[in-house]
Amino acid sequence: MTAEIISGKQTAKEWRARLKVEADELKSKGVVPCLTVIMVGDDPASLSYIKGKIKGCAEVGLRSELKRFPASMQEAELLEVIEQCNADEEIDGILVQLPLPPHISEQKVIETIRPDKDVDGFHPINIGRMVAGEEALISCTPQGIIQLLKAKDIAIEGKHAVVVGRSNIVGKPVGLLLLKENATVTYCHSKTPDLSTFTRTADILIVAAGRAGLIGADDVKEGAAVIDVGVNRTEDGRLVGDVRFEEVKEKAAYLTPVPGGVGPMTITMLLANTIKAAKKRRGLL
Ligand code: GUN
């Protein structure tokens, strides 16, 4: 079997066109949602991700601002900046780019952001609501993965979904969202013995381990839908996923490429969350 390659770029483009319509409608009511991105330090990869987010805002007609601070910034200063953004009526979404320098507690930072402006969906209130299956701001990569599966009409209900990776940003939440869609979910991680025994039984395989080339054709069931969330840079500077693309494409029914798979959907869900936060705060949702 040769897999259909799921273009996140194409699905993201369709989503952004719809989000632009929503943003235009809001604009006619005098509301232009604003995303504030906070960057501490000058990590080039973080800056590149942030540029993508800011470009995405412009594309659908949202306002954005980037607040940049040196890596030497103290935790208390950052928490103060977040409090100011929390109180600023002009700001609908707050995103603090991770990772932060080691002297700043990421958890403290996340917990300082107002839950209704937490467009990353990382605040314990949003995570708790998601676990309970309630309305919440949901983190962008997991949401993007679900929307990619839906855009391709890939059945989730009753299927066996295997998630490789248990990070708070991707692995844990995507498993919960798949469960909400009535999949049977198995979590695997770095301490799972004989990973392949599990991955070979997956109808839907989500790989978010952060290990280049972890999953090959022998680890995948014929006809599976394989979503590669890995972003790894090779020694010669190329971006590669956690899945050995060329091998797995001959066995899976669906496969996402890296780059151009999950990545564009992550940013698109951030834009969707910013619009949602703006509407909700104004009682328009
Ligand atoms: N760093 C890598 N991914 C993310 C993300 O989704 N949100 C934030 N805030 N930082 C990140």
Residues whose N, C-alpha, C, O or C-beta is under 5 A from the ligand:
A	BS01	GUN	L95 V96 Q97 L98 P99 D120
